[in-house]
């Protein structure tokens, strides 16, 4: 990746350390070691050990490695001095991601940070046109599918100063009350700054994603938290620092959030407009252009440890903000209130403004 590409990140920093971190990740070589490329593997004991460890990839359905494998007859035989896999007799340490498949979303939960790693959703003009759900009937829920000791709890957010911030917004699941209810599981939540972010700029970004369905018949979105380093002016070193809430403190407060958007043209093998945005978990002025938060998809990958669109060939890719206008529409709550007089009759108000 060229230096010019990652110069974008330096120009789009929203919060302290966001762009510098993305640029820092760009300096790492794209050459991956064999260790980084490999899937989860486990060394297993065999009746006649070989000189080198024998690894068998684990399938997602396996919690523990297999108990034995066949050794080719041509393999030289020597006696193994150690057997690390013997530990698995007592249990597999992990990490284990709790994957939840619900009506309107799929989520992967990080037990250590008590936050989702990513949450995937799909919106279409048809899904947004149905209005059978109402959030006033929904309540926040602890996810009992996650073991209790690793679970984010309602009490963790009590008087924390943070909102229970949806990663997949409830407004994207109005097509079903049951689907909307499932967006209120805490496995779809992260602690978010309320005023100026969750209730403002972040909500405008969610609205931008919905408005994309006026141009694209299918929009898929991945949303999740980031914990980015920041340079300490005292010693000029980089540190990852984030607050932890709860009692005992266990739920991490992300420093940033990302959205990776796949806007599809609806044709089999058609074009996909890709857009990636990283926003600080902090108040953001509504006059801040959305393009200030645009970053290369690779920057989100390096920061999150995740991969996006690895099977999408380059010839099918487009840059979202080159394919359409990337701008939020500011709908201030106070301005909406002004649209109604004391008699309850709707009156004309200034139109929303795009940023």
C-alpha positions in Angstrom: 0.0 0.0 0.0 1.4 3.4 -1.0 2.3 6.1 1.4 -0.1 8.3 -0.4 -3.0 6.0 0.6 -2.2 6.2 4.2 -1.7 9.9 4.1 -5.4 9.9 4.0 -5.5 8.6 7.5 -3.4 11.4 8.8 -5.8 13.9 7.3 -8.9 12.3 8.6 -8.1 12.0 12.3 -11.2 12.6 14.4 -9.8 12.0 17.9 -6.3 12.1 19.3 -4.3 9.2 18.1 -6.8 7.8 15.5 -5.0 8.8 12.4 -1.5 8.5 13.8 -2.4 5.0 14.8 -3.7 4.0 11.4 -0.6 5.4 9.8 1.5 3.5 12.2 -0.2 0.3 11.3 0.6 1.0 7.6 4.3 0.8 8.3 4.1 -2.8 9.1 5.2 -5.2 6.4 2.3 -6.8 4.5 4.3 -10.0 4.5 2.7 -12.3 7.0 4.5 -15.0 8.8 3.4 -18.6 8.6 2.2 -18.3 12.2 0.0 -15.4 11.4 -1.5 -17.2 8.3 -2.3 -20.4 10.1 -5.7 -21.2 11.6 -6.1 -22.5 15.1 -4.1 -25.7 15.4 -3.4 -28.1 18.2 -0.5 -30.5 18.7 -1.9 -33.9 19.6 -0.3 -37.0 21.1 0.3 -40.0 18.9 1.2 -43.6 19.7 4.5 -43.3 17.9 5.7 -39.6 18.0 7.4 -38.0 15.0 10.5 -35.7 15.2 8.3 -32.6 14.4 5.0 -31.7 16.1 2.0 -32.8 14.1 -0.7 -30.1 13.9 -4.3 -30.7 13.1 -6.5 -27.6 12.3 -9.5 -27.4 14.6 -12.9 -26.9 13.1 -15.2 -24.2 14.6 -17.4 -26.9 16.2 -14.5 -28.4 18.1 -13.8 -27.2 21.6 -11.0 -29.7 22.2 -8.5 -31.1 19.8 -8.8 -34.7 18.4 -7.5 -37.5 20.6 -5.3 -39.1 18.0 -4.1 -39.2 14.3 -2.6 -41.7 12.0 1.2 -41.3 11.4 2.4 -42.1 7.8 4.5 -45.3 7.8 7.4 -43.4 6.1 7.7 -41.0 9.1 10.9 -41.6 11.1 10.1 -42.5 14.7 11.8 -40.9 17.7 10.7 -40.5 21.3 9.0 -37.1 22.1 10.5 -35.4 25.2 7.4 -33.3 25.9 3.6 -33.3 25.2 2.1 -29.8 25.5 -1.2 -31.0 24.2 -1.7 -33.1 27.3 -3.0 -29.9 29.0 -6.1 -30.1 26.8 -7.2 -33.1 28.9 -8.2 -30.6 31.5 -9.9 -28.1 29.1 -9.1 -25.8 26.2 -8.1 -22.3 27.4 -9.5 -20.4 24.4 -10.0 -17.7 23.3 -13.6 -18.4 22.5 -15.8 -16.0 20.7 -19.5 -16.2 21.5 -21.3 -16.0 18.1 -25.0 -15.1 18.2 -27.2 -15.4 15.1 -30.3 -13.3 15.5 -33.0 -12.1 13.2 -31.5 -8.8 12.2 -27.8 -9.3 13.1 -24.9 -11.6 13.7 -22.5 -10.7 16.5 -19.1 -11.9 17.9 -18.6 -11.2 21.5 -15.2 -10.6 23.2 -15.3 -12.2 26.7 -12.2 -10.4 27.9 -13.4 -6.8 27.1 -17.2 -7.6 27.5 -17.9 -5.9 24.2 -18.7 -7.2 20.8 -15.7 -7.6 18.4 -18.0 -7.1 15.4 -21.7 -7.0 14.6 -23.0 -7.6 11.1 -26.3 -6.3 9.7 -28.1 -6.1 6.3 -30.5 -3.4 5.3 -32.6 -3.0 2.1 -35.3 -0.5 1.0 -37.9 -3.2 1.7 -36.6 -3.9 5.2 -36.7 -0.2 6.1 -40.1 0.3 4.6 -41.8 -2.0 7.2 -42.6 -0.4 10.5 -43.9 -3.2 12.7 -41.4 -2.6 15.6 -41.4 0.1 18.2 -38.5 0.6 20.6 -40.8 1.7 23.4 -41.7 -2.0 23.7 -38.1 -3.1 23.9 -35.9 -3.4 27.0 -32.1 -3.9 27.5 -31.2 -7.5 28.2 -28.2 -9.4 29.4 -27.2 -12.1 27.0 -27.6 -15.4 29.0 -25.9 -17.3 26.1 -22.6 -15.9 27.4 -21.3 -17.5 30.6 -22.2 -15.4 33.6 -18.6 -14.6 34.6 -17.8 -13.1 31.1 -21.2 -11.4 30.6 -21.7 -7.6 30.3 -24.4 -6.8 32.9 -27.0 -4.0 33.2 -25.6 -3.0 36.5 -22.2 -2.4 34.8 -23.7 0.6 33.0 -25.6 2.0 36.0 -24.4 5.5 36.7 -21.3 4.9 34.6 -21.8 8.1 32.6 -22.0 6.1 29.3 -24.9 5.1 27.1 -25.6 1.5 26.2 -24.6 2.2 22.6 -26.2 0.0 19.9 -23.8 -1.4 17.3 -26.7 -2.4 15.1 -29.3 0.3 15.7 -32.8 -0.6 16.7 -34.1 1.7 13.9 -32.6 -0.8 11.4 -34.8 -3.6 12.7 -38.3 -1.9 12.7 -39.5 -4.6 10.3 -40.2 -6.9 13.3 -40.7 -6.3 17.0 -38.9 -9.5 17.8 -36.0 -8.4 15.6 -35.9 -5.0 17.3 -36.0 -6.6 20.7 -32.9 -8.6 19.9 -30.9 -5.5 19.1 -31.2 -4.7 22.8 -29.0 -7.5 24.0 -25.8 -6.2 25.7 -23.8 -8.3 23.2 -24.9 -5.7 20.7 -23.8 -2.8 23.0 -20.7 -0.9 23.9 -20.2 2.0 26.4 -20.6 5.2 24.3 -20.4 8.8 25.1 -24.0 10.0 25.0 -24.3 13.7 24.3 -22.4 14.7 21.2 -21.8 11.2 20.0 -24.3 8.3 20.5 -27.3 10.7 20.6 -25.8 12.9 17.9 -23.0 12.3 15.4 -23.1 8.5 15.7 -26.9 8.6 15.1 -26.3 10.8 12.0 -23.9 8.2 10.7 -26.5 5.4 11.2 -29.0 7.6 9.3 -26.4 8.0 6.5 -26.2 4.2 6.2 -30.0 3.9 5.9 -30.1 6.7 3.3 -27.7 4.6 1.2 -30.6 2.3 0.4 -32.0 5.1 -1.8 -29.0 4.5 -4.2 -28.1 0.8 -3.4 -30.6 -2.0 -3.2 -28.5 -3.9 -0.6 -26.3 -2.5 2.1 -24.3 -4.6 4.5 -22.5 -3.1 7.5 -19.9 -4.3 10.0 -19.7 -2.2 13.2 -17.5 -2.6 16.2 -15.2 -1.0 18.8 -11.5 -0.1 18.6 -8.9 0.5 21.4 -6.3 2.7 19.7 -3.0 3.9 21.1 -2.2 7.5 21.9 1.2 9.1 22.3 2.1 10.2 25.8 3.7 13.7 25.6 5.6 13.0 28.8 7.8 10.2 27.3 6.8 10.3 23.7 5.8 6.6 23.8 2.6 5.1 22.6 0.1 3.6 25.1 -3.3 1.9 24.8 -5.4 3.4 27.5 -9.2 2.9 28.1 -11.6 3.2 31.0 -13.2 0.1 32.5 -16.7 0.3 34.0 -18.8 -2.0 36.2 -18.4 -3.5 39.7 -16.0 -5.2 39.6 -14.7 -3.1 36.6 -14.9 -5.4 33.6 -16.5 -3.7 30.7 -14.0 -1.8 28.5 -14.8 1.6 27.2 -13.7 1.7 23.5 -11.6 4.7 22.4 -13.0 4.6 18.9 -15.7 2.8 16.8 -15.6 1.7 13.2 -18.1 1.0 10.5 -17.2 -0.9 7.3 -19.9 -0.5 4.6 -20.6 -2.8 1.6 -23.0 -1.0 -0.7 -24.1 -3.6 -3.4 -25.6 -2.9 -6.8 -27.8 -5.9 -6.4 -26.5 -7.8 -9.4 -24.9 -11.2 -9.2 -21.1 -10.7 -9.3 -21.8 -6.9 -9.4 -20.0 -3.9 -8.1 -19.6 -3.3 -4.3 -18.9 0.2 -3.0 -16.7 -0.1 0.1 -16.4 2.6 2.7 -14.7 2.5 6.1 -15.0 5.1 8.9 -13.3 5.4 12.3 -14.8 7.8 14.8 -13.6 8.7 18.3 -15.8 7.8 21.3 -16.1 11.5 22.1 -18.4 14.5 21.3 -18.1 15.4 17.7 -19.4 18.8 16.3 -22.2 18.3 13.9 -20.5 20.5 11.3 -17.6 18.0 11.0 -17.6 16.5 7.5 -18.1 12.7 7.4 -15.3 12.4 5.0 -12.9 13.5 7.8 -13.5 10.1 9.3 -13.0 8.0 6.2 -10.0 5.6 6.3 -8.8 2.8 4.1 -10.4 -0.6 4.9 -6.8 -1.9 5.6 -6.5 0.6 8.4 -9.5 -0.8 10.2 -8.1 -4.3 9.6 -4.7 -3.5 11.2 -6.3 -1.8 14.1 -9.0 -4.4 14.8 -7.2 -7.7 13.9 -10.1 -8.5 11.6 -10.3 -8.9 7.9 -12.9 -7.6 5.5 -13.7 -8.4 1.9 -10.8 -10.8 1.4 -12.9 -12.7 -1.1 -14.0 -9.6 -3.0 -11.8 -9.2 -6.1 -10.4 -5.8 -6.9 -12.3 -5.5 -10.2 -15.6 -5.6 -8.3 -14.6 -2.9 -5.8 -15.4 0.8 -5.7 -14.7 3.5 -3.2 -18.0 4.4 -1.5 -17.2 8.1 -1.1 -16.2 8.3 -4.8 -19.3 6.5 -5.9 -21.8 8.6 -3.9 -21.8 11.6 -1.6 -20.6 10.8 1.9 -22.3 13.3 4.1 -24.5 13.2 7.3 -27.8 15.0 7.5 -28.1 16.9 10.8 -31.5 16.5 12.3 -31.2 18.3 15.6 -33.6 17.3 18.3 -34.3 20.9 19.2 -35.1 21.7 15.5 -37.5 18.9 15.3 -39.3 20.2 18.4 -39.6 23.6 16.8 -41.6 21.9 14.0 -44.5 21.6 16.4 -46.3 24.5 18.1 -47.8 24.4 21.6 -51.1 23.4 20.1 -49.6 20.3 18.7 -50.0 21.3 15.1 -47.0 20.6 12.8 -45.4 23.8 11.4 -42.8 24.4 8.8 -39.2 24.3 9.9 -35.8 24.7 8.3 -34.8 21.6 6.3 -32.0 19.4 7.6 -28.5 20.3 6.4 -26.0 17.9 4.9 -22.4 17.8 6.2 
